[in-house]
Amino acid sequence: MEPVDLLRELLRVRSINPPGDEAAVVAILESYLSDAGLKTEILTSPGGRANLVARVDGPQDRPALVLLSHSDVVPVEEDSWTRDPFGAEVSDGFVWGRGALDMKGISVMHAVAAAALVQAGHAPAREVIVVMVADEEAGGDEGARWLLDEHAALVGLGDGRPPPEVIGEGAYGVSGMLPRPVIPIALGEKTAVWFEVMAKGDSGHGALPPARQATVNLASIVTQIAGFGTPRVHPVMREQFATLASAASGTPAAAFRALSSPAGGAVSRAIAPRLRKASALGLLLSDSITPTVMAAGYKSNVVPGEARASFDSRLLPDTDIDEFVSSLDTKARRRGGRIVEVVQKGHGPVSGKGPLLDILEQASTQIAADAISTVSLSPGVTDVRFFRARAATGYGWSPLVLTPELLATIHGHDERVPVAEFERAVTVMSDVVRRACT
């Protein structure tokens, strides 16, 4: 089966999470990998969610190479799409469908690369494990987290083995923003911390508003804490800015050089707001706190005594989470509220530089003419964090080079992948896996 045809089969499955019916996706990929000669196993979580592990046997005294992807996708607003989001239509040089980029396309790259390794007939110098998990889009409790808690040995961990090296999501190549295409490799990612604030006040009649109102207190809290923290330059970002300076010219080059300099912290505080408007890079200069849900009251002429708001905060890897939450709770209490629930969905260390990074950097510079490779952080959380937290080396990397317009379709409308770019990426991924295992 050709890679594009395999991708189209996966895209036709409505594996939207929630509810997360990933079994059909897993069955398709399991069949492909089994036919290619890999040993496959489907593991079902307590919630009934299917997770696939497929392996190419190899020596276990070296770190296993784990190719990590997920089978679930986010919901769609079908009326806003110009193509059927689950039709897997090939049109205008693209394969259209929810998951084409995030991340069924990468699942196909991993599967084809592992199959090619088997079909070449060479004994790999290490074990290769293809892992497709469920539930990534809702936090990973039924997928990567559960798999590592209950079946760590199946994914290269434990039994005295060296921790695995993992290639997962977290970065795409970008063209059109700088004179040269930029291929980032994510060594780490922001941490997701979700929390809920409750504000109290006096209830009463709308015609006789009390002096202390829960909704007013909550509005004050939201205004006080929402937004961005003090900008700073994480060491990984400092290195990235130094690399980007060589790919840019004029004012952008000067800004990148300044950000990578010893005065980078002060520079980031001066230009972060402008950089956030121009690029996702600006999001990697500070923590963010975003109100997402607000609830209060039940009748228009009744003043409620309680109001609540939920927040999605994304923290740089070196932010102390306990100090962060404590500081916000102090601010909320000054305004008649308090934090009543904290849910941590992220956190994992930043990976160091190893031999696999060298291979990814070399491959990145060969993806497109004049391409430049750089280390980076991911603004969003991925399942790679679960592996990093267990001492694995994890890199977020994809050999796809996309325009900003196409990047915006991830979790958006009209998600699609260019056929030619996808086919080239499949070849590059296969070469990376071959080089990493020989």
Summary of the structure (lengths in Angstrom):
residues: 438
radius of gyration: 23.2
end to end distance: 25.5
largest distance: 81.7
contacts: 1558
relative contact order: 0.18
helix: 37%
strand: 24%
